[in-house]
Amino acid sequence: MRKIYIFDTTLRDGEQSPGVNLNAREKVEIALQLEKLGIDRMEAGFPAASPGDLAAVNAVAKAIKNVSVIGLSRSRETDIDAVREALIGAQDPCIHIFLATSPIHRKYKLRMEKAQVLETAQSALRYASKYFSKIEFSLEDAGRTEYDFMAEMVSMAIREGASVVNIPDTVGYLNPSEYGAIFKFLKENVPDIEKVQLSAHCHNDLGMATANTLAAIQNGADQIEGTINGIGERAGNTAIEEVAMALATRESFFNATTNLQLTEIARTSRLVSKLTGMVVPGNKAIVGANAFAHESGIHQDGMLKEKTTYEIMTPESIGLKESKLVLGKHSGRHAFREKLIDLGYELDDQRLNDTFAKFKELADKKKEVSDDDLLALLEERLVDTPEVFKLETLYVTYGNESIPTAKVRIVKEQDQVIIEEAEGNGSVDAIYNAIDKATQEEVTLSDYSIKSVSHGKDALGEVHVLLTQNDVAAQGRGLSTDILEASARAYVDALNQLLDKRTTFSNREKVNL
């Protein structure tokens, strides 16, 4: 059974998804869960992109103990130096250097001839080898690169000490037979190819990222690269959970396995979705809400007689729990604790008490509290941020012949109570105008989205907002059965995140001075 190494780039390529902006604490939170998932390598970011990303990569490097932490670098000495700085303190540091090789990239982006591309990459690898014992080299847009030049570049990377050579389908252009053929060609035609691991990195522009990745494995790829939930640039990357479950479910066909702890897949998926604000579609393979749901009468009949008639894998295999225990307002703390343990969460006394109080508030509004409701409560604030502002009360008046008006009572740190009232174009606009008056913060609402956590008229609603202020962005989340309350909570949460970022940047500038 061949082992396939898992290179996760959720924190780098995944963060490049439009609208996603993770701070250092959020990156560390995801990184720690990825470590539990059992990935082999973790690309934490692109340190040269910004001081903030460099600091975030460094925070991940210091927090992670059992996974190789990787920083991305262009074929430039300044980028390599940034990765060196970012990976100080890493247990197992690795640098990932890339350079485009396809004719279209050489002509229009790099404005280089083949010889110049070869020389630039070679120089970067030689410089990096002075400081790193582990180097991955990527041929950007390898999928559209001539075979002979690709082989020449791979040979050069081997000579210069690369330990992994990545062959990306950067624009998701290839089909499985074409992509698999590249790996077969390199395995058969590049001298000393056994000295390096070949890696597959696929994008999903034509919906073939997972199929292409599996084709690469069948043709000799040693490592696959992807993201949780398949997030990433444009249409996204290969979804790691899809490849992992394909290998596990069709083990005899692929004859390959991974070190992943498959029962951590569901929790990892939820965490990434919460912190990035990217909702997982209901029909998403493996981790979608409908992945293990059966509505058709024929399917239900088959499931009742024998689950394998319609389920090729079980929800338990990815960490989902099926339970008949129904929680409501009469449930006690013991039943609540046992339910959380059943869902995979063991909380300390303080967090248990806080979550139980939130549960009781919700149970007064809902007849039954579902597993999804509990998970939403647990994950509402995954990262502790100082609460400069706290929403205490909210009043909204609205009529189809009157102007929407909102009144908020905000508690500022040091117990300063602020009460403000404002009008707006709608109820949410009025609420946000009132909060702006109370906090005296000038911000821009860049994104606002609502989703239902559970089902029914009393469903728990989750609001996600993105606020920006002087080029600094922060995400906020709010939960409530009342969508207006959820909207207000999300806005205040995002404000607190912004203020925390502002304080962090200010402190960093003082240190630099």
C-alpha positions in Angstrom: 0.0 0.0 0.0 1.6 3.2 -1.2 1.5 6.3 1.1 0.3 9.5 -0.4 1.6 12.7 1.4 -1.0 15.4 2.0 0.1 19.0 1.4 -2.6 21.4 2.7 -2.7 24.9 1.4 -6.0 26.1 3.0 -4.1 28.8 4.8 -2.4 30.1 1.6 -4.2 29.2 -1.6 -7.5 28.8 0.3 -7.1 32.3 1.8 -6.7 33.7 -1.7 -10.5 33.0 -2.2 -12.2 36.4 -2.9 -13.5 37.9 0.3 -11.4 35.7 2.7 -9.1 37.4 5.1 -7.8 35.4 8.0 -6.0 37.0 10.9 -3.1 35.3 12.8 -5.3 33.8 15.5 -7.7 32.4 13.0 -4.8 30.9 11.0 -3.4 29.2 14.1 -6.9 27.9 15.1 -7.2 26.2 11.6 -3.6 25.1 11.7 -4.1 23.3 15.0 -7.1 21.5 13.6 -5.3 20.5 10.4 -2.6 19.0 12.7 -5.3 16.9 14.4 -6.5 15.9 10.9 -3.1 14.4 10.3 -1.9 16.2 7.2 1.8 15.9 6.5 2.7 19.4 5.2 1.0 22.7 5.8 1.5 25.8 3.6 0.8 28.6 6.1 1.0 31.6 3.8 3.0 33.9 1.5 5.3 35.8 3.9 6.5 38.3 1.3 2.9 39.4 0.5 2.6 41.6 3.6 4.0 42.1 7.2 0.7 40.7 8.5 1.0 37.5 6.5 4.6 37.1 7.6 3.6 37.4 11.2 0.7 35.0 10.8 3.0 32.4 9.2 5.4 32.8 12.1 2.6 32.3 14.6 1.6 29.1 12.9 5.2 27.9 12.7 5.6 28.4 16.4 2.3 26.7 17.3 2.6 23.5 15.1 4.8 20.7 16.4 4.0 17.6 14.3 3.6 18.9 10.8 6.1 20.5 8.4 5.2 24.2 8.0 5.8 25.8 4.6 6.1 29.3 3.3 5.6 30.2 -0.3 8.2 32.2 -2.2 8.6 33.5 -5.7 12.0 32.9 -7.3 13.4 36.0 -5.6 16.0 36.3 -2.8 13.8 38.9 -1.0 10.9 36.4 -0.9 13.2 33.6 0.3 14.5 35.9 3.1 10.9 36.6 4.1 10.2 32.9 4.4 13.3 32.5 6.5 12.1 35.1 8.9 8.5 33.7 9.0 9.6 30.2 9.8 11.8 31.1 12.7 10.8 28.7 15.5 9.3 26.0 13.2 10.0 22.4 14.1 10.2 21.3 10.5 10.5 24.3 8.1 10.2 24.0 4.4 10.2 26.6 1.6 8.0 26.4 -1.5 9.5 28.2 -4.5 7.7 28.7 -7.8 8.2 30.0 -11.2 6.0 29.9 -14.3 7.1 27.7 -17.2 4.3 27.7 -19.8 4.8 29.5 -23.1 1.9 31.9 -22.4 3.3 32.8 -19.0 6.9 33.1 -20.3 5.7 35.5 -23.1 3.2 37.7 -21.4 3.9 37.6 -17.6 7.6 36.9 -17.2 8.8 38.2 -20.6 11.5 35.6 -20.5 13.0 33.0 -22.8 13.4 29.4 -21.7 17.0 29.9 -20.7 16.2 32.9 -18.5 13.4 30.9 -16.7 15.8 28.0 -16.1 18.5 30.3 -14.8 16.2 32.3 -12.6 14.8 29.2 -10.9 18.2 27.7 -10.6 19.6 30.8 -8.9 16.7 30.8 -6.4 17.1 27.2 -5.5 20.8 27.6 -4.9 20.1 30.6 -2.7 17.4 28.8 -0.7 19.5 25.7 -0.3 21.9 27.7 1.9 19.2 28.1 4.5 16.7 25.2 4.0 17.2 21.5 4.0 13.7 20.9 2.6 12.7 22.7 -0.6 9.7 22.2 -2.8 9.8 23.7 -6.3 6.7 24.3 -8.4 6.5 24.8 -12.2 3.6 27.2 -12.3 1.2 26.3 -15.2 3.1 23.1 -15.8 -0.1 21.7 -17.4 0.4 24.0 -20.4 4.2 23.6 -20.5 6.1 21.7 -23.3 7.1 18.2 -22.1 10.8 18.7 -23.0 11.1 22.0 -21.2 9.2 20.6 -18.2 11.6 17.6 -18.0 14.5 20.0 -18.2 13.2 22.1 -15.3 12.5 19.1 -13.2 16.0 17.7 -13.8 17.5 21.1 -12.8 15.4 21.1 -9.6 16.7 17.6 -8.7 20.3 18.7 -9.3 19.8 21.8 -7.1 18.5 19.8 -4.1 14.7 20.1 -4.3 13.0 17.4 -2.2 9.6 17.8 -3.8 8.7 18.9 -7.4 5.2 20.1 -7.9 3.4 19.9 -11.3 0.4 22.2 -11.0 -2.6 22.4 -13.3 -2.7 26.0 -12.3 -5.7 27.0 -14.4 -7.7 23.8 -14.2 -7.3 23.2 -18.0 -6.4 19.5 -18.2 -8.5 16.4 -18.1 -7.5 13.3 -16.1 -5.9 11.4 -18.9 -3.8 14.4 -19.9 -2.7 15.2 -16.4 -1.9 11.6 -15.4 0.2 11.3 -18.6 2.5 14.1 -17.4 3.4 12.1 -14.3 4.0 8.9 -16.3 6.2 10.8 -18.7 8.3 12.4 -15.9 8.7 9.1 -14.1 9.9 7.4 -17.2 12.1 10.1 -18.8 13.7 12.2 -16.1 17.0 10.9 -14.7 17.2 10.5 -10.9 13.4 11.1 -10.6 13.4 8.7 -7.7 15.3 11.3 -5.7 12.3 13.6 -5.4 8.6 13.3 -4.6 6.3 14.4 -7.4 3.3 16.5 -6.3 0.0 17.2 -7.8 -1.7 20.6 -7.4 -5.0 21.0 -9.3 -7.5 23.8 -9.7 -11.2 23.3 -10.3 -12.0 25.6 -13.2 -13.6 22.9 -15.2 -14.7 20.8 -12.2 -12.0 18.2 -12.6 -9.6 18.9 -9.8 -10.3 15.8 -7.7 -10.5 13.5 -10.8 -7.1 15.0 -12.1 -5.5 14.5 -8.6 -6.6 10.9 -8.5 -5.3 10.4 -12.0 -1.9 11.7 -10.9 -1.9 9.3 -8.0 -2.6 6.4 -10.4 0.4 7.6 -12.5 2.9 7.9 -9.7 2.3 11.1 -7.8 3.8 10.9 -4.3 2.0 13.9 -2.8 -1.3 15.7 -3.5 -2.0 19.4 -2.7 -5.4 20.8 -1.9 -7.6 22.7 0.6 -10.4 21.9 3.0 -13.8 22.3 1.3 -11.9 22.9 -2.0 -11.7 26.7 -1.4 -9.2 28.7 -3.3 -8.6 31.1 -6.2 -11.4 31.3 -8.8 -13.3 27.9 -8.7 -11.1 26.6 -6.0 -8.6 23.8 -5.4 -8.8 20.0 -5.0 -10.8 19.2 -2.0 -8.6 17.2 0.3 -11.5 15.4 2.0 -12.7 14.2 -1.5 -9.4 12.6 -2.3 -9.0 11.1 1.1 -12.4 9.5 1.1 -11.9 8.3 -2.5 -8.7 6.5 -1.5 -10.3 5.1 1.7 -13.5 4.0 0.0 -11.8 2.5 -3.1 -8.7 1.3 -1.4 -8.3 -1.9 -3.5 -8.6 0.2 -6.7 -6.1 2.9 -5.9 -3.8 0.8 -3.7 -2.8 4.0 -1.9 -3.5 5.5 1.6 -2.9 8.6 3.7 -2.1 9.3 7.3 -5.3 11.4 7.7 -7.5 10.9 10.7 -10.7 10.7 8.7 -13.0 11.2 11.7 -11.7 14.7 12.0 -12.9 15.7 8.5 -16.3 17.0 9.4 -15.0 19.2 12.3 -12.2 20.6 10.1 -14.7 21.4 7.4 -16.9 23.2 9.8 -14.1 25.2 11.3 -12.8 26.4 7.9 -16.2 27.3 6.8 -16.9 29.3 9.9 -13.6 31.3 9.9 -13.5 32.0 6.2 -17.2 32.8 5.9 -17.5 30.5 2.9 -20.6 28.4 3.2 -20.3 24.7 2.2 -23.0 23.9 -0.4 -25.6 21.4 0.7 -24.7 19.0 -2.2 -20.9 19.2 -1.7 -19.3 15.8 -1.7 -18.4 14.3 1.7 -19.0 17.4 3.9 -22.2 18.9 2.4 -25.3 18.9 4.6 -27.0 16.5 2.1 -24.1 14.2 1.7 -25.7 11.6 4.0 -29.4 12.7 3.6 -32.0 10.6 1.9 -35.4 11.9 0.9 -36.5 9.6 -1.9 -38.9 6.9 -0.7 -37.0 4.3 -2.7 -33.7 5.4 -1.1 -35.3 5.5 2.4 -36.6 2.0 2.0 -33.2 0.7 0.9 -31.5 2.5 3.8 -33.9 1.0 6.3 -33.2 -2.5 5.0 -29.4 -2.2 4.4 -27.5 1.1 4.6 -24.9 0.1 2.0 -27.6 0.1 -0.7 -27.2 3.9 -0.9 -24.3 4.8 1.3 -20.8 3.9 0.2 -19.4 5.4 3.3 -20.8 6.2 6.7 -21.3 9.6 8.3 -19.3 8.2 11.3 -16.3 7.7 9.1 -15.8 11.4 8.7 -16.7 12.3 12.3 -20.4 12.9 12.1 -22.6 11.5 15.0 -26.1 10.2 14.7 -28.1 10.6 17.9 -31.7 10.4 19.0 -31.1 12.5 22.1 -33.3 15.6 21.8 -32.4 18.7 23.9 -34.9 21.3 25.0 -35.5 23.9 27.7 -36.0 21.2 30.4 -32.7 19.5 29.7 -30.1 19.6 32.5 -26.4 20.3 32.6 -25.5 16.6 32.7 -27.5 15.7 29.6 -26.0 18.8 27.9 -22.5 17.8 28.7 -23.1 14.2 27.5 -24.5 15.5 24.3 -21.5 17.7 23.7 -19.2 14.7 24.3 -21.2 12.7 21.9 -20.6 15.5 19.3 -16.9 15.4 20.0 -16.5 18.3 22.4 -15.1 18.1 25.9 -15.3 21.6 27.4 -13.7 23.0 30.6 -16.1 24.1 33.3 -16.0 27.8 32.3 -16.7 27.3 28.7 -19.3 24.6 29.5 -21.2 27.1 31.7 -21.0 29.8 29.1 -22.3 27.5 26.4 -25.0 26.1 28.6 -26.3 29.6 29.4 -26.5 30.3 25.6 -28.2 26.9 25.1 -30.8 27.8 27.7 -31.5 31.1 26.1 -32.0 29.4 22.7 -34.1 26.6 24.2 -36.6 29.2 25.5 -37.1 30.3 21.9 -37.1 26.9 20.3 -39.1 23.8 21.1 -36.1 21.5 20.2 -32.4 22.3 19.8 -30.8 20.3 17.0 -27.2 19.1 16.7 -26.6 21.8 14.2 -27.8 24.5 16.6 -25.4 23.2 19.3 -22.5 23.2 16.9 -23.3 26.7 15.9 -23.3 27.8 19.5 -20.0 26.1 20.2 -18.4 27.6 17.1 -19.9 31.1 17.3 -16.7 32.5 18.8 -13.9 30.2 17.8 -11.2 32.8 18.4 -11.1 34.9 21.6 -11.0 38.6 20.8 -11.2 41.3 23.5 -14.8 42.7 23.7 -14.3 46.4 23.5 -18.0 46.7 22.7 -20.8 44.4 23.8 -24.4 44.6 22.6 -26.7 44.6 25.6 -30.1 45.4 24.2 -31.7 46.1 20.8 -35.0 47.7 19.9 -36.3 48.0 16.3 -39.5 49.6 15.0 -40.6 49.1 11.5 -43.8 49.5 9.5 -44.5 49.6 5.8 -45.6 53.2 6.1 -42.9 54.4 8.6 -39.1 54.8 8.6 -37.2 51.9 10.2 -35.7 53.0 13.5 -33.3 51.1 15.8 -32.2 51.8 19.4 -29.1 50.0 20.8 -27.6 49.8 24.3 -23.9 49.2 24.0 -21.6 48.5 26.9 -18.0 49.6 26.3 -15.1 48.3 28.3 -14.8 49.8 31.8 -18.6 49.4 32.0 -19.4 52.6 30.0 -23.1 52.4 28.8 -23.9 54.0 25.5 -27.5 54.3 24.2 -28.1 55.6 20.6 -30.9 55.6 18.2 -30.9 55.9 14.4 -33.0 55.5 11.3 -32.1 53.6 8.1 -33.3 52.4 4.7 -34.3 49.1 6.3 -34.1 47.5 9.8 -30.6 46.2 9.4 -29.4 49.6 8.1 -31.0 51.3 11.0 -29.3 48.9 13.5 -25.9 49.5 11.9 -26.3 53.2 11.9 -27.2 53.1 15.6 -24.2 51.0 16.4 -21.9 53.3 14.4 -23.2 56.3 16.4 -22.7 54.4 19.7 -19.1 53.2 18.9 -18.0 56.3 16.9 -16.2 54.0 14.5 -16.3 54.8 10.8 -16.4 51.5 8.9 -17.5 50.2 5.5 -19.8 47.1 5.3 -18.1 45.1 2.5 -20.2 42.0 2.8 -23.3 40.7 4.5 -24.8 37.2 4.3 -27.4 35.2 6.1 -27.8 31.5 6.4 -30.1 29.1 8.3 -28.2 26.8 10.7 -31.1 24.4 11.1 -34.6 24.0 9.7 -38.1 25.3 10.4 -39.6 28.6 11.2 -37.7 28.8 14.5 -34.4 28.0 12.8 -31.2 29.5 14.3 -29.9 32.1 11.8 -26.3 32.9 11.3 -25.2 36.3 9.9 -21.7 36.9 8.5 -20.4 40.4 7.9 -17.1 41.8 6.5 -16.1 45.3 7.7 -13.2 47.4 6.4 -11.5 50.4 7.9 -8.4 52.0 6.3 -7.5 48.9 4.3 -8.0 46.7 7.4 -10.7 44.0 7.1 -12.4 41.9 9.7 -15.1 39.3 9.7 -17.9 39.0 12.3 -20.4 36.3 13.1 -23.7 36.5 15.0 -26.3 33.8 15.9 -29.9 34.1 17.0 -33.4 32.9 16.1 -34.0 36.6 15.4 -32.1 37.6 12.3 -32.0 41.2 13.3 -30.3 40.4 16.6 -27.9 38.1 14.7 -27.1 40.9 12.4 -26.4 43.3 15.3 -24.2 40.7 17.0 -22.2 40.0 13.8 -21.6 43.7 13.3 -20.3 44.2 16.9 -18.2 41.1 16.6 -16.6 42.4 13.4 -16.0 45.8 15.1 -14.2 44.1 18.0 -12.1 42.2 15.5 -11.2 45.4 13.7 -10.2 47.2 16.9 -8.0 44.2 17.9 -6.3 44.2 14.5 -5.7 48.0 14.8 -4.2 47.6 18.2 -2.0 44.7 16.9 -0.7 46.8 13.9 -0.1 49.8 16.2 2.0 47.7 18.6 3.9 46.2 15.8 4.7 49.7 14.4 5.9 50.8 17.8 8.2 47.7 18.0 9.6 48.5 14.5 10.3 52.1 15.5 
